[in-house]
Amino acid sequence: MAGKHGKFITLEGMDGAGKSTHIPNIVDQVKAQVDEVICTREPGGTPVAEEMRELLLHRDMHPETETLLMFAARREHIAEVIAPALARGAYVISDRFTDATYAYQAGAKQVAVDKIAALEKWVQGPLQPDATLLFDVPVEVSLTRLAAARMPDKFEREGTAFFEKLRNAYLQRAKADPARFHIIDASRALDDVRKEVKVIIENILLSY
């Protein structure tokens, strides 16, 4: 489990799935029942990791370099934010975590899974999310939403083939760990998605 007392909830999904839209409501819902809630993101979460984020999102680099930098940022994030918060009993809600590395760098960019697994073991030890909400949409929905959004980063500029691999990798991760993952059809109306998310979070809170 994520920590002796605290709980670790992650939100995952490819670009355009709309997961970030739901974070404020999730945080408010958890805060209503938990003393301390930390909302954070990856890559990022600390000043050093946020600087790495800028490189990762906007500079082209070899996929393995990208993977190493992701885990460098993650190590900083865990050491400075996630682990201390869990140790004092807080709930940590993170916009992405290691599932994203398996999806983006392994699934979409073909970095060897065993290399990512070795980095995961080194950087995280036994740390894993207690629950993961996967916001899933068809690729065409994702691309349509991104076309109408802000200036895209380098991942958001990728094409259909990249997003197909990405989505498949996420769904495979979820299939392999159904106890942790909650797959949400995020292509539906916003209110319908919000209601489902609320129920999932309530069940997570009740289960601990």
Backbone bond lengths (Angstrom), bond angles and torsions (degrees), N, CA, C in turn:
res aa  C-N    CA-C-N  psi(-1)  N-CA   C-N-CA  omega(-1)  CA-C   N-CA-C  phi
1 M - - - 1.451 - - 1.522 110.48 -
2 A 1.321 116.08 168.71 1.451 119.82 -171.35 1.519 113.10 -69.46
3 G 1.288 119.03 -34.58 1.445 120.14 -177.81 1.513 109.68 -164.40
4 K 1.330 117.47 167.70 1.454 121.65 -177.06 1.518 111.57 -63.14
5 H 1.328 116.74 -38.15 1.461 120.56 -177.29 1.532 112.07 -124.80
6 G 1.328 116.91 -47.79 1.449 120.15 -177.30 1.512 112.34 -70.32
7 K 1.320 115.96 169.62 1.457 121.51 179.20 1.523 109.80 -128.09
8 F 1.312 115.04 148.41 1.454 123.03 -172.80 1.521 108.98 -120.13
9 I 1.331 116.72 113.14 1.464 123.14 -179.51 1.521 108.44 -114.91
10 T 1.323 116.98 129.55 1.465 120.47 178.97 1.516 110.30 -118.44
11 L 1.332 114.45 150.58 1.460 122.40 175.86 1.521 107.72 -115.11
12 E 1.312 116.07 129.89 1.453 120.95 -178.18 1.526 110.35 -130.59
13 G 1.321 114.95 164.77 1.458 121.02 178.35 1.509 109.61 151.28
14 M 1.314 115.94 152.87 1.459 118.56 -179.17 1.529 110.20 -73.00
15 D 1.310 115.59 165.05 1.461 121.03 179.98 1.535 109.46 -57.10
16 G 1.320 115.47 134.91 1.450 120.32 -179.07 1.512 114.35 91.97
17 A 1.337 117.03 -2.71 1.463 119.36 179.62 1.520 111.97 -74.96
18 G 1.328 117.47 -20.27 1.457 120.67 175.01 1.511 115.22 90.67
19 K 1.331 118.04 11.17 1.463 120.05 -176.51 1.527 112.98 -60.05
20 S 1.336 117.22 -39.70 1.470 120.05 -176.53 1.525 112.24 -61.69
21 T 1.330 116.80 -26.46 1.466 121.29 178.89 1.519 111.39 -60.65
22 H 1.332 116.72 -30.85 1.455 121.07 -173.08 1.521 113.73 -92.43
23 I 1.313 117.82 -8.13 1.463 120.35 -175.48 1.534 112.77 -60.03
24 P 1.347 120.36 -46.92 1.471 118.27 -179.68 1.518 113.74 -57.44
25 N 1.337 117.34 -41.26 1.461 120.26 179.10 1.524 111.62 -66.56
26 I 1.339 116.29 -39.45 1.463 120.39 178.54 1.527 110.19 -63.10
27 V 1.319 116.36 -45.55 1.463 120.64 -179.80 1.527 110.16 -61.16
28 D 1.320 116.95 -44.93 1.468 120.52 179.81 1.531 111.07 -61.94
29 Q 1.326 116.12 -40.51 1.464 120.30 -179.08 1.530 110.92 -65.12
30 V 1.315 116.85 -43.65 1.466 120.15 179.98 1.522 110.82 -69.49
31 K 1.323 117.09 -40.01 1.470 121.08 179.54 1.529 112.23 -59.65
32 A 1.327 116.36 -28.68 1.460 120.12 -179.63 1.526 112.17 -67.53
33 Q 1.349 116.48 -17.21 1.467 119.59 -176.24 1.528 113.63 -125.23
34 V 1.330 117.56 -7.92 1.464 121.33 -174.39 1.522 109.33 -126.57
35 D 1.317 116.87 141.34 1.462 120.92 -176.48 1.520 113.38 -64.10
36 E 1.340 117.35 -43.32 1.464 120.40 -176.71 1.520 110.38 -133.47
37 V 1.327 116.34 129.54 1.463 122.65 177.91 1.527 108.30 -127.31
38 I 1.311 116.06 128.25 1.460 122.26 176.69 1.520 108.15 -108.92
39 C 1.330 117.20 122.67 1.459 121.91 176.52 1.522 108.39 -106.75
40 T 1.332 116.46 126.27 1.451 119.87 -174.80 1.531 109.75 -145.22
41 R 1.334 116.59 -174.38 1.464 118.67 -177.21 1.524 111.36 -153.05
42 E 1.321 114.98 161.88 1.463 121.30 173.97 1.523 109.66 -133.14
43 P 1.350 116.52 148.27 1.457 123.94 -12.48 1.521 109.90 -65.41
44 G 1.331 115.73 145.96 1.454 120.26 -179.00 1.504 111.57 134.96
45 G 1.320 115.96 -155.12 1.448 120.98 177.56 1.512 115.25 99.23
46 T 1.333 117.21 -19.55 1.465 122.55 174.51 1.526 106.92 -137.51
47 P 1.331 118.80 162.59 1.468 119.03 179.04 1.524 113.62 -55.97
48 V 1.323 117.11 -43.80 1.467 120.24 179.61 1.529 110.40 -65.57
49 A 1.322 116.47 -46.60 1.463 120.26 -178.65 1.523 112.00 -65.90
50 E 1.332 117.64 -31.06 1.463 120.22 176.58 1.536 111.10 -67.43
51 E 1.324 117.07 -34.63 1.462 119.41 175.11 1.527 110.28 -65.69
52 M 1.326 116.46 -39.96 1.462 120.35 175.83 1.524 110.60 -63.49
53 R 1.323 116.93 -35.99 1.466 121.35 178.54 1.519 111.26 -56.79
54 E 1.323 116.28 -44.07 1.462 119.98 -179.77 1.525 111.13 -59.52
55 L 1.309 117.13 -41.87 1.462 120.78 177.01 1.524 110.60 -64.63
56 L 1.320 116.10 -45.98 1.460 120.79 -176.00 1.521 112.96 -64.16
57 L 1.319 117.20 -38.01 1.466 120.47 -175.80 1.522 113.76 -85.18
58 H 1.334 116.54 -19.93 1.467 117.65 -171.02 1.525 116.01 -127.79
59 R 1.327 117.81 -5.41 1.457 120.18 179.15 1.518 110.25 -115.78
60 D 1.327 116.12 131.67 1.461 119.76 176.24 1.515 109.56 -73.26
61 M 1.326 116.06 141.38 1.462 121.18 179.47 1.516 109.31 -159.33
62 H 1.322 116.57 166.16 1.461 121.15 177.24 1.534 108.99 -60.47
63 P 1.341 118.25 140.74 1.464 120.00 -178.85 1.529 114.21 -55.36
64 E 1.341 117.36 -33.58 1.464 118.76 178.67 1.523 111.22 -73.18
65 T 1.329 116.99 -35.83 1.470 120.14 173.82 1.522 109.57 -61.24
66 E 1.316 115.20 -42.89 1.463 121.81 178.20 1.530 110.64 -58.68
67 T 1.317 116.02 -44.13 1.461 121.41 -179.63 1.518 111.31 -63.94
68 L 1.325 116.45 -45.20 1.461 120.40 179.02 1.526 111.01 -61.98
69 L 1.325 116.37 -40.79 1.463 119.96 -179.81 1.527 110.93 -68.20
70 M 1.334 116.71 -36.85 1.463 120.25 175.85 1.521 110.62 -58.34
71 F 1.328 116.22 -45.71 1.455 119.26 -178.39 1.525 112.27 -73.42
72 A 1.318 117.67 -28.73 1.465 119.60 173.74 1.528 110.03 -63.59
73 A 1.324 116.27 -45.82 1.460 120.68 176.72 1.525 110.63 -62.63
74 R 1.319 116.40 -38.51 1.471 121.22 -179.06 1.534 110.93 -66.44
75 R 1.324 116.67 -40.50 1.462 119.42 179.28 1.533 110.51 -59.35
76 E 1.336 115.55 -44.26 1.461 121.21 178.22 1.532 110.51 -62.82
77 H 1.308 115.62 -42.60 1.468 121.98 -179.36 1.524 111.13 -62.31
78 I 1.321 116.34 -46.12 1.465 120.66 179.80 1.525 110.38 -63.78
79 A 1.337 116.20 -48.15 1.461 120.40 -174.97 1.522 112.76 -65.57
80 E 1.325 116.35 -38.53 1.464 120.15 -172.94 1.529 114.43 -94.13
81 V 1.327 117.07 -26.04 1.471 119.38 -173.44 1.527 112.47 -123.44
82 I 1.318 116.73 -60.75 1.467 120.43 -167.77 1.527 112.41 -67.21
83 A 1.330 117.50 -54.85 1.469 120.38 -176.31 1.527 112.83 -61.42
84 P 1.333 119.04 -46.13 1.468 118.27 178.15 1.526 113.09 -61.94
85 A 1.335 116.55 -38.59 1.465 119.74 -179.71 1.523 111.13 -65.64
86 L 1.321 117.29 -45.04 1.460 120.60 179.20 1.529 110.86 -64.03
87 A 1.328 116.52 -37.77 1.462 120.84 -178.69 1.526 112.34 -64.31
88 R 1.319 116.88 -29.88 1.469 119.05 179.50 1.531 112.18 -95.31
89 G 1.331 116.52 7.84 1.452 120.89 172.89 1.508 116.53 93.28
90 A 1.324 117.44 11.07 1.465 120.67 -179.48 1.525 111.10 -78.64
91 Y 1.325 115.38 159.45 1.459 121.15 167.58 1.531 107.27 -93.45
92 V 1.306 116.12 132.48 1.464 121.78 178.27 1.521 108.16 -111.51
93 I 1.327 115.78 125.60 1.465 122.03 177.16 1.520 107.01 -115.30
94 S 1.321 116.60 116.99 1.459 120.50 -175.46 1.526 111.53 -119.57
95 D 1.311 114.42 129.72 1.462 122.08 172.87 1.521 106.87 -78.57
96 R 1.323 116.48 93.44 1.464 128.22 -176.75 1.526 112.42 84.01
97 F 1.347 112.86 151.79 1.452 122.36 172.61 1.527 106.69 -157.36
98 T 1.304 119.12 -147.33 1.461 121.30 -169.97 1.523 113.76 -66.58
99 D 1.319 118.88 -26.07 1.473 119.49 175.71 1.525 110.29 -56.51
100 A 1.328 116.92 -33.34 1.463 119.98 178.75 1.518 111.72 -65.23
101 T 1.326 117.63 -35.68 1.461 120.42 178.55 1.529 110.49 -67.11
102 Y 1.323 116.33 -41.66 1.471 119.38 176.25 1.528 110.81 -63.49
103 A 1.321 117.43 -36.10 1.466 120.53 -178.51 1.523 111.83 -75.54
104 Y 1.338 116.39 -51.38 1.467 120.59 -174.67 1.531 112.35 -77.05
105 Q 1.324 116.46 -53.86 1.463 118.20 -173.52 1.529 112.61 -81.47
106 A 1.339 118.56 -40.38 1.462 119.99 178.23 1.525 111.12 -81.65
107 G 1.334 116.15 -54.21 1.457 119.63 -175.27 1.508 114.35 -67.45
108 A 1.332 116.47 -51.00 1.461 120.51 -174.12 1.522 113.54 -88.86
109 K 1.351 117.40 -29.74 1.471 120.04 -176.22 1.514 113.97 -111.71
110 Q 1.331 116.67 1.39 1.463 122.93 170.45 1.528 115.10 66.70
111 V 1.319 117.64 27.28 1.463 120.11 169.65 1.527 107.73 -69.62
112 A 1.317 116.99 139.16 1.460 121.25 -175.86 1.522 111.74 -59.42
113 V 1.329 115.98 130.92 1.459 121.62 -177.98 1.520 111.40 -61.52
114 D 1.332 117.84 -36.51 1.462 119.22 -177.98 1.528 111.63 -66.50
115 K 1.322 117.19 -30.54 1.467 119.95 176.80 1.528 110.44 -68.69
116 I 1.336 116.12 -41.71 1.463 119.89 178.08 1.522 110.30 -66.22
117 A 1.329 117.26 -40.69 1.461 121.01 179.18 1.526 111.37 -61.97
118 A 1.335 116.74 -38.44 1.466 120.02 178.35 1.524 111.17 -65.66
119 L 1.333 116.00 -41.74 1.464 119.85 177.04 1.522 110.99 -65.79
120 E 1.311 116.35 -40.10 1.468 120.80 178.68 1.533 110.56 -58.89
121 K 1.320 116.58 -46.17 1.467 120.89 -179.65 1.521 110.91 -63.38
122 W 1.322 116.50 -42.00 1.460 121.39 -178.79 1.531 111.87 -67.68
123 V 1.323 116.03 -48.31 1.468 121.50 -173.52 1.530 112.31 -77.47
124 Q 1.321 117.88 -37.42 1.463 121.39 -172.43 1.517 114.68 -101.83
125 G 1.331 117.51 -26.51 1.453 118.32 -169.77 1.519 109.16 62.04
126 P 1.332 118.26 -132.17 1.471 120.18 -179.09 1.528 114.51 -83.71
127 L 1.319 117.72 -2.02 1.467 120.31 -175.60 1.526 112.04 -64.33
128 Q 1.330 115.83 123.99 1.461 123.14 174.28 1.529 108.00 -143.22
129 P 1.321 117.68 153.27 1.474 118.93 174.66 1.526 111.50 -61.63
130 D 1.317 115.63 146.97 1.461 120.12 173.43 1.525 110.93 -78.17
131 A 1.325 116.57 -32.21 1.463 121.74 179.35 1.525 108.81 -150.89
132 T 1.318 115.29 144.09 1.468 121.22 179.94 1.518 109.54 -132.07
133 L 1.335 115.34 126.14 1.457 121.11 174.85 1.521 107.97 -97.20
134 L 1.323 116.53 117.87 1.461 121.41 179.66 1.526 109.02 -103.49
135 F 1.326 115.65 111.88 1.464 121.88 178.37 1.521 107.70 -87.07
136 D 1.317 115.42 111.75 1.463 121.40 -173.08 1.521 111.25 -112.50
137 V 1.336 115.88 133.38 1.467 121.94 174.07 1.523 108.63 -138.86
138 P 1.326 118.18 153.45 1.457 120.15 172.00 1.524 110.11 -60.00
139 V 1.310 116.17 152.85 1.460 120.60 -176.87 1.521 111.98 -58.30
140 E 1.324 117.00 -40.41 1.472 119.29 -177.85 1.529 111.45 -63.76
141 V 1.324 116.87 -33.31 1.468 120.79 176.97 1.524 110.03 -67.45
142 S 1.323 115.56 -44.77 1.464 120.06 178.42 1.518 111.65 -58.15
143 L 1.326 116.56 -48.14 1.466 120.73 -177.09 1.529 111.69 -66.46
144 T 1.322 116.94 -36.90 1.464 120.21 177.93 1.519 110.84 -64.84
145 R 1.315 116.55 -42.93 1.469 120.49 178.95 1.531 110.80 -65.25
146 L 1.310 117.02 -41.54 1.464 120.25 -178.98 1.525 111.54 -65.83
147 A 1.329 116.36 -33.92 1.464 120.13 -179.55 1.523 111.64 -64.40
148 A 1.333 115.86 -25.04 1.462 119.98 -178.25 1.534 112.31 -100.13
149 A 1.327 115.92 4.00 1.457 119.70 -174.62 1.518 111.71 -94.50
150 R 1.339 115.23 -168.63 1.464 123.35 179.38 1.529 110.81 -64.85
151 M 1.330 115.73 -177.14 1.453 120.69 176.53 1.527 109.80 -58.63
152 P 1.327 118.56 121.55 1.467 120.43 -173.93 1.524 113.08 -73.87
153 D 1.349 115.80 150.65 1.457 119.83 171.07 1.524 108.32 -85.20
154 K 1.332 117.29 -176.16 1.469 119.39 -172.58 1.526 112.44 -66.77
155 F 1.333 117.94 -31.00 1.458 120.14 178.61 1.520 110.44 -73.05
156 E 1.309 116.52 -39.34 1.465 120.78 -178.80 1.521 112.67 -69.12
157 R 1.333 116.85 -17.39 1.469 120.38 178.32 1.527 112.67 -86.22
158 E 1.317 117.11 -4.62 1.461 119.96 -179.75 1.529 110.97 -66.59
159 G 1.339 115.42 162.24 1.454 120.34 -175.80 1.513 114.60 -94.75
160 T 1.320 114.48 -171.33 1.464 121.65 -174.14 1.519 112.64 -58.71
161 A 1.324 118.18 -45.06 1.467 120.96 -176.84 1.526 111.04 -59.63
162 F 1.338 116.14 -42.16 1.464 121.06 178.30 1.527 110.10 -60.08
163 F 1.322 116.83 -46.49 1.456 120.34 -176.73 1.527 112.30 -70.23
164 E 1.320 117.54 -31.61 1.464 120.01 175.38 1.529 110.20 -63.66
165 K 1.328 117.03 -45.38 1.468 120.69 177.71 1.521 110.77 -62.90
166 L 1.303 115.32 -40.96 1.458 121.19 -179.06 1.521 111.03 -62.09
167 R 1.318 116.13 -49.48 1.461 119.63 -179.47 1.525 111.69 -61.91
168 N 1.322 115.95 -43.79 1.467 119.83 179.93 1.522 111.64 -61.90
169 A 1.329 116.16 -39.39 1.464 119.80 179.54 1.525 110.74 -64.32
170 Y 1.315 116.61 -42.54 1.466 119.85 177.69 1.529 111.39 -61.90
171 L 1.319 116.64 -45.33 1.460 120.07 -177.94 1.527 111.37 -66.76
172 Q 1.329 117.00 -34.10 1.463 120.30 175.98 1.525 110.97 -66.00
173 R 1.342 116.25 -40.57 1.467 120.13 176.62 1.536 109.96 -60.11
174 A 1.309 115.85 -44.15 1.462 120.14 -178.72 1.529 111.51 -65.67
175 K 1.303 116.32 -40.11 1.461 120.56 179.67 1.517 111.04 -64.39
176 A 1.318 116.29 -34.88 1.466 121.08 -178.08 1.523 112.96 -75.12
177 D 1.333 117.48 -17.59 1.470 120.88 -177.22 1.527 109.84 -140.43
178 P 1.334 117.43 65.19 1.468 120.52 -174.67 1.520 114.00 -66.46
179 A 1.315 118.04 -21.85 1.463 120.00 179.65 1.525 111.42 -70.40
180 R 1.316 116.36 -29.49 1.467 120.29 -178.76 1.519 112.70 -92.74
181 F 1.310 117.30 -38.45 1.463 121.74 -173.02 1.530 112.75 -85.64
182 H 1.314 114.94 142.07 1.463 123.38 170.75 1.527 106.34 -123.09
183 I 1.323 117.41 108.59 1.460 121.56 -177.85 1.527 109.49 -86.00
184 I 1.319 115.25 126.15 1.467 121.68 -177.13 1.522 109.18 -116.47
185 D 1.320 116.81 126.77 1.465 120.95 175.34 1.526 107.65 -76.34
186 A 1.325 115.59 96.83 1.460 121.37 -174.64 1.519 113.13 -88.89
187 S 1.331 117.37 9.54 1.464 120.22 176.31 1.525 111.71 -86.16
188 R 1.325 116.58 -7.19 1.465 120.99 -178.58 1.530 111.14 -79.15
189 A 1.318 115.59 178.79 1.465 121.35 177.63 1.521 109.70 -59.28
190 L 1.326 115.78 145.39 1.462 121.47 -175.16 1.520 112.06 -55.34
191 D 1.317 117.92 -42.78 1.462 120.67 -178.88 1.518 111.80 -63.99
192 D 1.330 117.42 -37.16 1.464 120.98 178.52 1.522 111.13 -65.98
193 V 1.324 115.59 -41.52 1.467 119.61 178.06 1.523 109.96 -65.69
194 R 1.318 116.37 -43.32 1.462 120.88 -179.42 1.528 111.00 -59.51
195 K 1.329 117.37 -42.14 1.466 120.97 179.83 1.524 110.98 -64.03
196 E 1.326 116.84 -41.38 1.466 119.47 179.74 1.526 111.04 -66.01
197 V 1.335 115.65 -42.42 1.460 120.03 178.72 1.525 110.45 -59.96
198 K 1.320 116.18 -42.67 1.465 120.54 179.92 1.524 111.42 -59.14
199 V 1.313 117.06 -42.50 1.466 121.53 179.29 1.532 110.34 -65.84
200 I 1.324 116.86 -43.01 1.464 120.51 -179.93 1.519 110.91 -61.81
201 I 1.328 116.31 -46.13 1.464 120.03 -179.91 1.523 110.81 -64.25
202 E 1.304 117.39 -39.74 1.465 120.48 178.34 1.526 110.21 -61.43
203 N 1.325 116.92 -41.92 1.462 120.84 179.37 1.522 111.17 -66.35
204 I 1.340 116.24 -37.43 1.475 120.05 176.67 1.520 110.14 -62.91
205 L 1.317 116.48 -45.45 1.463 120.57 179.30 1.526 111.99 -62.99
206 L 1.317 116.41 -39.48 1.468 120.10 -179.63 1.529 111.95 -70.49
207 S 1.325 116.77 -28.17 1.462 120.46 -175.86 1.503 114.02 -75.22
208 Y 1.338 116.25 -11.88 1.472 119.44 179.93 1.502 110.06 -112.43
